[in-house]
Amino acid sequence: MSSPPVIRSLVQDDLKMVKYLIGLSEMGPLAVANNNAYFHPLTIAVWVALSSAMVQFMDLWPTTDGPLGIWGVLTPLPALAAFAVPIMFYFDWFHRPPFEEALHKAITAADMQDPLKHYALSSASGFYILEHKTMPIGLIALDASSIPHSPRAASKTKAGATAETAIIRHFFVEEQYRVAGVQSDLLEYAVSRAFAANSSPRPQRVRAINSSLESYKAVALRAAKFHPVSKWDSNEPQEWKVGVYGWRNHWIEITREEWNAKKK
């Protein structure tokens, strides 16, 4: 009988694997953005129109009457491929820079300079590993410290500093395990511990980024009753779009009162 996944706290030996999983978390949406762009109706319409123009110009319409016989029905294929490859290359070229920038920010931010130290600053914070058969398959990092989220702030950390707004900095589960819904268990574990912590002050809300390119996270966050932020109080944008077709990212939250009411 297979053993169920377990959730535990981060330890020193996890640090290399954690950076790898964060890399997957930040770059995974790039593949989703590319695939969504490839099969967008507008992309297909442009591809068909350009290919048809080339077929017409070079007289590559399918036929069985020429020297190729039945294979003549394949004569449009070079025109189709000639435009498909540049279109695919363009989407990856356009999409990649913002995702690489997001990865760089995630890896160099204050919490990743020394994760064990940073997530011990407040008893409401926590960096948790989802493990299956001794292998890390996911993680969630909930940051309730009041330290600014920048590399320069890492040297100014003080234990016991707790913010009223806790932030889910990292949240990832490997793809083959998402169908089991373990991401919901991981989210529930981290948020419950944050609100139950005996810190001063206590976090009054937990916020996370909801991305239309990461549907498994979006489903888990909606199931946990996260909702759009009602009153935005940060200098960061509350909502932004990524990719050629403007996929939406935005901040969502759940308050302590809403969480407690949900648990009753």
Beta strands, then each sheet from edge to edge (+ up, - down):
strand 1: 6-9
strand 2: 126-132
strand 3: 135-145
strand 4: 162-173
strand 5: 205-211
strand 6: 227-228
strand 7: 239-242
strand 8: 247-255
sheet 1: 1+ 2- 3+ 4- 5- 8+ 6-
sheet 2: 1+ 2- 3+ 4- 5- 8+ 7-
end
